[in-house]
Amino acid sequence: MAGNVYWKVTDKGTKVATSFRWFMKVTLRDLGSGLYFQGGTNWTDKAEDALVYRDVETALEAAYMSSMARLELNALLFDDPRYTCRLALDECFPKAAASVGVN
């Protein structure tokens, strides 16, 4: 059971046990505008309002299928912005970048 829980420190310094299933939140962000994808044709400037993909593979597939250039994959670890991994996807999907003249 200990492997399914991690400790989160609140703003008041109190430790709170948190479920492991919230370990990582995966989102997509437009590098040009800085907006996060919300779904459909909607975008937001707030990371907390972004569409959260169930895993990295699903987000990568959505980014590839969109053919949109200048997307960034964001993986927020432990629900703490200090542990956000960012990956610009133009290098992974150069076809999308080339279609709008970005190299």
Secondary structure, 3 states (H helix, E strand, C coil): CHHHEEEEECCCCCEEEEEHHHCEEEEEEECCCCCEEEECCEEECCHHHCCCECCHHHHHHHHHHHCCCCEEEEEEECCCHHHEEEEECCCCCHHHHHHCCCC
